[in-house]
Amino acid sequence: MYSLKVGDVVVSKRSFFLVVEMISCEVVLCPFIPSSELRHRADLELTWGDLNRANLPFPDMRLRAIPSRWQRQKINAIGTMRAEFVARVIEMISKEIRRGDCPLSGQKIRGRSGRDR
């Protein structure tokens, strides 16, 4: 059985993701989306070489650096990405978190008045 690692490109239910973190029996994934979708500030463009290494079936995709957690057994690896690209993704995730409108799940959001929302 193939062991997943950070930088792997995985597929689940016809959707494609990049593994950015491993947490015991879960993985943190960021989705690959078609370039035809509206652009989000957390989107990262892929070079032709990145697309080739990722083994994605579509030539016009980009990565959205918005993470989500998944169970490991529900996904299959199909490719990999360079460590430099994964570092760019993690940097973009950090920027989104610092912007403050991308709360981490399970944490309360504080309003300007300091009260919990």
N, CA and C atoms as a LAMMPS dump frame, in Angstrom:
ITEM: TIMESTEP
0
ITEM: NUMBER OF ATOMS
351
ITEM: BOX BOUNDS ff ff ff
-5.0000000000000000e+02 5.0000000000000000e+02
-5.0000000000000000e+02 5.0000000000000000e+02
-5.0000000000000000e+02 5.0000000000000000e+02
ITEM: ATOMS id mol type element x y z
1 1 1 N 0.841 -1.184 0
2 1 2 C 0 0 0
3 1 3 C 0.888 1.249 0
4 2 1 N 0.502 2.254 -0.757
5 2 2 C 1.266 3.48 -0.892
6 2 3 C 1.052 4.363 0.327
7 3 1 N 2.14 4.878 0.883
8 3 2 C 2.07 5.76 2.032
9 3 3 C 2.028 7.211 1.554
10 4 1 N 0.998 7.937 1.934
11 4 2 C 0.862 9.336 1.533
12 4 3 C 1.908 10.195 2.236
13 5 1 N 2.32 11.258 1.544
14 5 2 C 3.258 12.204 2.14
15 5 3 C 2.927 13.608 1.645
16 6 1 N 3.456 14.604 2.342
17 6 2 C 3.261 16 1.946
18 6 3 C 3.815 16.175 0.536
19 7 1 N 3.034 16.83 -0.323
20 7 2 C 3.438 17.052 -1.706
21 7 3 C 2.774 16.105 -2.684
22 8 1 N 2.093 15.074 -2.178
23 8 2 C 1.383 14.159 -3.067
24 8 3 C 0.137 14.816 -3.634
25 9 1 N -0.176 14.474 -4.866
26 9 2 C -1.433 14.88 -5.491
27 9 3 C -2.366 13.685 -5.38
28 10 1 N -3.571 13.925 -4.86
29 10 2 C -4.512 12.835 -4.607
30 10 3 C -5.847 13.119 -5.287
31 11 1 N -6.624 12.047 -5.443
32 11 2 C -7.946 12.166 -6.048
33 11 3 C -8.966 11.515 -5.116
34 12 1 N -10.139 12.137 -5.044
35 12 2 C -11.261 11.603 -4.286
36 12 3 C -12.546 12.08 -4.947
37 13 1 N -13.351 11.143 -5.392
38 13 2 C -14.639 11.48 -6.019
39 13 3 C -14.485 12.51 -7.135
40 14 1 N -13.587 12.272 -8.047
41 14 2 C -13.357 13.122 -9.228
42 14 3 C -12.85 14.524 -8.893
43 15 1 N -12.386 14.738 -7.679
44 15 2 C -11.772 16.008 -7.3
45 15 3 C -10.313 15.747 -6.982
46 16 1 N -9.47 16.742 -7.252
47 16 2 C -8.033 16.594 -7.098
48 16 3 C -7.518 17.557 -6.039
49 17 1 N -6.552 17.083 -5.229
50 17 2 C -6.065 17.845 -4.09
51 17 3 C -4.553 17.68 -3.939
52 18 1 N -3.939 18.62 -3.207
53 18 2 C -2.538 18.531 -2.828
54 18 3 C -2.465 18.296 -1.325
55 19 1 N -1.666 17.32 -0.907
56 19 2 C -1.455 17.047 0.517
57 19 3 C -0.467 18.085 1.053
58 20 1 N -0.912 18.875 2.056
59 20 2 C -0.037 19.894 2.634
60 20 3 C 0.348 19.602 4.081
61 21 1 N -0.319 18.637 4.721
62 21 2 C 0.001 18.289 6.109
63 21 3 C -0.584 16.914 6.412
64 22 1 N 0.094 16.186 7.298
65 22 2 C -0.375 14.878 7.749
66 22 3 C -0.677 14.982 9.246
67 23 1 N -1.875 14.534 9.642
68 23 2 C -2.277 14.574 11.051
69 23 3 C -2.85 13.21 11.406
70 24 1 N -2.1 12.376 12.071
71 24 2 C -2.456 10.995 12.45
72 24 3 C -3.239 10.303 11.333
73 25 1 N -4.544 10.108 11.491
74 25 2 C -5.323 9.39 10.477
75 25 3 C -5.97 10.347 9.465
76 26 1 N -5.638 11.616 9.519
77 26 2 C -6.187 12.604 8.585
78 26 3 C -5.067 13.274 7.794
79 27 1 N -5.481 13.882 6.682
80 27 2 C -4.556 14.689 5.884
81 27 3 C -5.202 16.051 5.651
82 28 1 N -4.364 17.071 5.51
83 28 2 C -4.853 18.409 5.181
84 28 3 C -4.6 18.606 3.691
85 29 1 N -5.667 18.926 2.965
86 29 2 C -5.618 19.015 1.511
87 29 3 C -6.041 20.389 1.023
88 30 1 N -5.452 20.805 -0.108
89 30 2 C -5.887 22.001 -0.828
90 30 3 C -6.355 21.555 -2.212
91 31 1 N -7.467 22.097 -2.705
92 31 2 C -8.027 21.613 -3.968
93 31 3 C -7.371 22.226 -5.206
94 32 1 N -7.273 21.415 -6.247
95 32 2 C -6.966 21.907 -7.584
96 32 3 C -8.304 22.252 -8.217
97 33 1 N -8.382 23.408 -8.865
98 33 2 C -9.632 23.84 -9.478
99 33 3 C -9.39 24.191 -10.943
100 34 1 N -10.437 24.128 -11.761
101 34 2 C -10.277 24.53 -13.17
102 34 3 C -9.967 26.02 -13.276
103 35 1 N -9.15 26.375 -14.229
104 35 2 C -8.804 27.788 -14.441
105 35 3 C -10.008 28.618 -14.844
106 36 1 N -11.081 27.968 -15.297
107 36 2 C -12.275 28.696 -15.709
108 36 3 C -13.076 29.237 -14.521
109 37 1 N -12.83 28.723 -13.312
110 37 2 C -13.53 29.236 -12.125
111 37 3 C -13.026 30.635 -11.794
112 38 1 N -13.873 31.396 -11.104
113 38 2 C -13.464 32.737 -10.693
114 38 3 C -12.198 32.669 -9.853
115 39 1 N -11.331 33.635 -10.052
116 39 2 C -10.046 33.66 -9.357
117 39 3 C -10.237 34.135 -7.914
118 40 1 N -9.578 33.461 -6.995
119 40 2 C -9.567 33.814 -5.58
120 40 3 C -8.155 34.281 -5.24
121 41 1 N -8.025 35.132 -4.241
122 41 2 C -6.698 35.659 -3.912
123 41 3 C -5.745 34.564 -3.434
124 42 1 N -6.265 33.421 -3.002
125 42 2 C -5.419 32.324 -2.534
126 42 3 C -5.067 31.339 -3.648
127 43 1 N -5.412 31.645 -4.884
128 43 2 C -5.107 30.749 -6.001
129 43 3 C -3.652 30.876 -6.427
130 44 1 N -3.057 29.737 -6.745
131 44 2 C -1.681 29.691 -7.234
132 44 3 C -1.673 29.044 -8.618
133 45 1 N -1.016 29.707 -9.561
134 45 2 C -0.901 29.166 -10.919
135 45 3 C 0.123 28.039 -10.935
136 46 1 N -0.068 27.101 -11.839
137 46 2 C 0.846 25.98 -12.003
138 46 3 C 1.601 26.129 -13.314
139 47 1 N 2.876 25.807 -13.292
140 47 2 C 3.64 25.79 -14.536
141 47 3 C 3.297 24.505 -15.279
142 48 1 N 3.708 24.461 -16.557
143 48 2 C 3.467 23.247 -17.34
144 48 3 C 4.16 22.057 -16.679
145 49 1 N 5.373 22.255 -16.169
146 49 2 C 6.097 21.187 -15.49
147 49 3 C 5.378 20.706 -14.239
148 50 1 N 4.806 21.65 -13.47
149 50 2 C 4.035 21.281 -12.278
150 50 3 C 2.823 20.443 -12.657
151 51 1 N 2.123 20.856 -13.707
152 51 2 C 0.95 20.097 -14.156
153 51 3 C 1.343 18.687 -14.583
154 52 1 N 2.483 18.566 -15.237
155 52 2 C 2.95 17.264 -15.695
156 52 3 C 3.292 16.356 -14.516
157 53 1 N 4.013 16.879 -13.523
158 53 2 C 4.373 16.088 -12.333
159 53 3 C 3.143 15.698 -11.518
160 54 1 N 2.147 16.591 -11.487
161 54 2 C 0.945 16.331 -10.697
162 54 3 C 0.094 15.223 -11.296
163 55 1 N 0.288 14.962 -12.602
164 55 2 C -0.464 13.915 -13.294
165 55 3 C -1.967 14.212 -13.309
166 56 1 N -2.311 15.495 -13.39
167 56 2 C -3.714 15.901 -13.449
168 56 3 C -4.261 15.649 -14.852
169 57 1 N -5.54 15.276 -14.956
170 57 2 C -6.102 14.948 -16.272
171 57 3 C -6.471 16.165 -17.116
172 58 1 N -6.435 17.35 -16.53
173 58 2 C -6.831 18.552 -17.246
174 58 3 C -5.643 19.516 -17.338
175 59 1 N -5.429 20.15 -18.482
176 59 2 C -4.26 21.016 -18.649
177 59 3 C -4.431 22.428 -18.099
178 60 1 N -5.613 22.772 -17.655
179 60 2 C -5.875 24.153 -17.222
180 60 3 C -6.406 24.188 -15.795
181 61 1 N -5.542 23.877 -14.828
182 61 2 C -5.945 23.89 -13.425
183 61 3 C -4.987 24.766 -12.636
184 62 1 N -5.459 25.228 -11.483
185 62 2 C -4.615 25.947 -10.533
186 62 3 C -4.96 25.431 -9.145
187 63 1 N -4.156 25.795 -8.166
188 63 2 C -4.379 25.308 -6.809
189 63 3 C -4.937 26.43 -5.949
190 64 1 N -5.959 26.113 -5.192
191 64 2 C -6.546 27.079 -4.251
192 64 3 C -6.022 26.752 -2.857
193 65 1 N -5.263 27.652 -2.265
194 65 2 C -4.617 27.426 -0.972
195 65 3 C -5.587 27.649 0.184
196 66 1 N -6.686 26.912 0.139
197 66 2 C -7.688 26.915 1.207
198 66 3 C -7.766 25.473 1.714
199 67 1 N -7.19 25.176 2.874
200 67 2 C -7.077 23.788 3.329
201 67 3 C -8.353 23.217 3.933
202 68 1 N -8.462 21.884 3.845
203 68 2 C -9.537 21.144 4.508
204 68 3 C -8.97 19.806 4.963
205 69 1 N -9.603 19.195 5.966
206 69 2 C -9.113 17.92 6.504
207 69 3 C -9.941 16.765 5.959
208 70 1 N -9.248 15.686 5.601
209 70 2 C -9.886 14.484 5.054
210 70 3 C -9.333 13.241 5.746
211 71 1 N -10.115 12.165 5.713
212 71 2 C -9.65 10.871 6.185
213 71 3 C -8.713 10.266 5.145
214 72 1 N -7.622 9.668 5.582
215 72 2 C -6.637 9.108 4.655
216 72 3 C -7.195 8.007 3.764
217 73 1 N -8.049 7.165 4.285
218 73 2 C -8.485 6.01 3.511
219 73 3 C -9.426 6.373 2.358
220 74 1 N -9.866 7.594 2.272
221 74 2 C -10.809 7.996 1.221
222 74 3 C -10.131 8.614 0.001
223 75 1 N -8.797 8.599 -0.041
224 75 2 C -8.098 9.252 -1.136
225 75 3 C -7.013 8.35 -1.714
226 76 1 N -6.675 8.581 -2.987
227 76 2 C -5.632 7.814 -3.678
228 76 3 C -4.65 8.77 -4.323
229 77 1 N -3.354 8.483 -4.188
230 77 2 C -2.309 9.327 -4.783
231 77 3 C -2.21 9.062 -6.281
232 78 1 N -2.019 10.159 -7.069
233 78 2 C -1.855 10.012 -8.518
234 78 3 C -0.604 10.723 -9.029
235 79 1 N 0.004 11.572 -8.21
236 79 2 C 1.175 12.333 -8.654
237 79 3 C 1.853 12.994 -7.472
238 80 1 N 2.759 13.911 -7.77
239 80 2 C 3.494 14.616 -6.722
240 80 3 C 3.843 16.015 -7.207
241 81 1 N 4.178 16.887 -6.281
242 81 2 C 4.581 18.258 -6.602
243 81 3 C 5.955 18.519 -6.005
244 82 1 N 6.67 19.472 -6.597
245 82 2 C 7.991 19.864 -6.103
246 82 3 C 7.877 20.49 -4.711
247 83 1 N 8.919 20.324 -3.91
248 83 2 C 8.941 20.883 -2.554
249 83 3 C 8.805 22.407 -2.587
250 84 1 N 9.356 23.06 -3.613
251 84 2 C 9.264 24.518 -3.729
252 84 3 C 7.813 24.964 -3.899
253 85 1 N 7.041 24.209 -4.677
254 85 2 C 5.634 24.556 -4.872
255 85 3 C 4.853 24.365 -3.572
256 86 1 N 5.12 23.27 -2.867
257 86 2 C 4.441 23.018 -1.588
258 86 3 C 4.758 24.143 -0.603
259 87 1 N 5.996 24.628 -0.595
260 87 2 C 6.371 25.744 0.286
261 87 3 C 5.582 27.001 -0.075
262 88 1 N 5.375 27.253 -1.381
263 88 2 C 4.554 28.405 -1.814
264 88 3 C 3.122 28.257 -1.322
265 89 1 N 2.585 27.05 -1.375
266 89 2 C 1.214 26.8 -0.912
267 89 3 C 1.106 27.073 0.581
268 90 1 N 2.033 26.558 1.348
269 90 2 C 2 26.759 2.805
270 90 3 C 2.146 28.235 3.145
271 91 1 N 2.982 28.943 2.406
272 91 2 C 3.125 30.388 2.612
273 91 3 C 1.803 31.113 2.326
274 92 1 N 1.113 30.718 1.253
275 92 2 C -0.169 31.345 0.919
276 92 3 C -1.229 31.032 1.969
277 93 1 N -1.241 29.809 2.492
278 93 2 C -2.184 29.456 3.566
279 93 3 C -1.916 30.351 4.776
280 94 1 N -0.655 30.543 5.13
281 94 2 C -0.299 31.407 6.263
282 94 3 C -0.775 32.835 6.042
283 95 1 N -0.628 33.346 4.819
284 95 2 C -1.105 34.7 4.508
285 95 3 C -2.612 34.795 4.688
286 96 1 N -3.345 33.775 4.234
287 96 2 C -4.802 33.781 4.381
288 96 3 C -5.201 33.783 5.85
289 97 1 N -4.502 33.004 6.662
290 97 2 C -4.819 32.954 8.095
291 97 3 C -4.519 34.303 8.749
292 98 1 N -3.396 34.926 8.369
293 98 2 C -3.055 36.237 8.939
294 98 3 C -4.053 37.316 8.535
295 99 1 N -4.666 37.176 7.38
296 99 2 C -5.666 38.169 6.952
297 99 3 C -6.87 38.176 7.883
298 100 1 N -7.104 37.067 8.562
299 100 2 C -8.124 37.056 9.597
300 100 3 C -9.513 36.658 9.167
301 101 1 N -9.815 36.623 7.883
302 101 2 C -11.17 36.243 7.482
303 101 3 C -11.222 34.792 7.041
304 102 1 N -10.204 34.028 7.394
305 102 2 C -10.139 32.605 7.084
306 102 3 C -9.905 31.866 8.4
307 103 1 N -10.944 31.755 9.258
308 103 2 C -10.736 31.181 10.579
309 103 3 C -10.395 29.692 10.504
310 104 1 N -9.607 29.236 11.463
311 104 2 C -9.339 27.816 11.581
312 104 3 C -10.562 27.159 12.194
313 105 1 N -10.909 25.964 11.737
314 105 2 C -12.091 25.292 12.26
315 105 3 C -11.914 25.029 13.751
316 106 1 N -12.992 25.189 14.482
317 106 2 C -12.974 24.947 15.906
318 106 3 C -12.552 26.142 16.738
319 107 1 N -12.133 27.232 16.109
320 107 2 C -11.748 28.417 16.864
321 107 3 C -12.832 29.473 16.737
322 108 1 N -12.996 30.246 17.793
323 108 2 C -13.97 31.324 17.766
324 108 3 C -13.374 32.533 17.059
325 109 1 N -14.239 33.299 16.427
326 109 2 C -13.812 34.506 15.744
327 109 3 C -14.132 35.687 16.648
328 110 1 N -13.183 36.557 16.876
329 110 2 C -13.406 37.727 17.702
330 110 3 C -13.749 38.909 16.82
331 111 1 N -14.804 39.596 17.194
332 111 2 C -15.188 40.813 16.47
333 111 3 C -14.321 41.977 16.885
334 112 1 N -14.549 43.111 16.283
335 112 2 C -13.753 44.305 16.607
336 112 3 C -13.921 44.737 18.043
337 113 1 N -15.067 44.43 18.612
338 113 2 C -15.3 44.824 20.001
339 113 3 C -14.633 43.878 20.987
340 114 1 N -14.092 42.743 20.477
341 114 2 C -13.443 41.781 21.36
342 114 3 C -14.364 40.686 21.835
343 115 1 N -15.657 40.789 21.516
344 115 2 C -16.609 39.742 21.909
345 115 3 C -16.587 38.604 20.891
346 116 1 N -16.892 37.379 21.376
347 116 2 C -16.981 36.24 20.471
348 116 3 C -18.207 36.36 19.587
349 117 1 N -18.049 35.91 18.336
350 117 2 C -19.195 35.88 17.422
351 117 3 C -19.697 34.469 17.3
